Amino acid sequence: MRWNLRMKAAEQGIWKSTEMRRRLADAGLEISAGKMSALWTCTPVTIRLDDLDVVCAVLSCTPTDLLIVEPDKVAARRPVRKERLAAVGPVPITPRLGRNRTLPPA
């Protein structure tokens, strides 16, 4: 997921986190400067649904406008399955020789 708060805020003419924080306070959501900075600068790990509802009301948008799905990243995290490995072929394993290491037994 990609967090799109700054772009949606810019579309509403909000260019600074302090302005966004003031509008959230006017809508009934008192938020600390640190939490606002985290929401403004990066993707939040968690956000309360009540808070998300107020953010969407202030920005006149929906949660799908703020949370953009990135299926490429999901596919990249998928573990490699044995069937896919078999199609590619066996991967040769070469020992890494370093200090105090010996070759594996023959």
N, C-alpha and C positions, 0 to 999 in steps of 0.2 A: 504494500500500500504506500501511496505517496500522499503526503499532507499538503493541501493546497490552500491553506489559510491566507497566506500573504497575497496570492493572486486574486482570490475572491474579495479580500479587503481592498485591494487596489482598484478593482472594478467599481467599488462603492466610494472611492475617493479617500480611503483610509490608508495613509502611507507610513504611519508610525505606530508602534505598539502602544504607546501611551494614549493615543487617540482611540485605539480599539479598546483598551482597558477602560477608558472613560465611558465609551458607548455601552460596554458590557455592564458597567456599574449602573448606568441609567436604566438598563433593562432588568436590573435586579440581581446581577451576578457580580459580587465582590470577589476580585481575584488578586492575589499578591503580585508584586512586580516580578518576582522570580518565576512564578508559574506562567505569567503572561509572556515573559521573555522566552521561556522554554517552548510555549505554544507557537510563538512568533518565528523563532529561528530554526526549529527542527521538528521532526515528526514525533508527536507524543507517544509514549509507550502505552499509556492509558488515558482515557478521558471519560468522565462521568456522562451518562446519557442526558441528564438534566442540563449539564453545562453545554453539551453539544447542541441541545435544543435551543438554548439562549443564543449561542454563537450563530446558529442558522437563522434565528429570528432577526438578529442584528444585521446580518449580511444579506437577508432576503434570499436564502438559498436552501438547498437540501443537503443532508449528509453525503449524498453521492457526489455533490459538487466539491466537498471538502476532502473526501477520501477517494482517491483515484486508484483503481485496481491496476496492478502490474503483473499480468500473467507470465511474462518472460522470467521474472524473478522467481516465481513459484516453480516453473519448469526447471530452472537452473538448480534449485535446491533438492529436486527429486533425486533419490539415490539411484545409482546405476544398478539395473537388475541383471541377473545372470543370463537371461535370454538376450539382452542387448550386448552383453560381453561376448556371448557365443557367436553372435553375428559379426562382431568385429574381429574375433580371433583371440587366441591367448596372448596375454601380455608377458613378454619375457622378463624374468626377474634376474637382475644382476646384483651380486653382492657388492656392498660398499666396503672397500678395505680402508682401514684407517689405523691409527696407532693402537697397538695391543689387540688387533683383531686377526683372526685366522680365517682361512677358507673353510666352508662347511665340509663335513665328511663326504667322501665320494660314494 
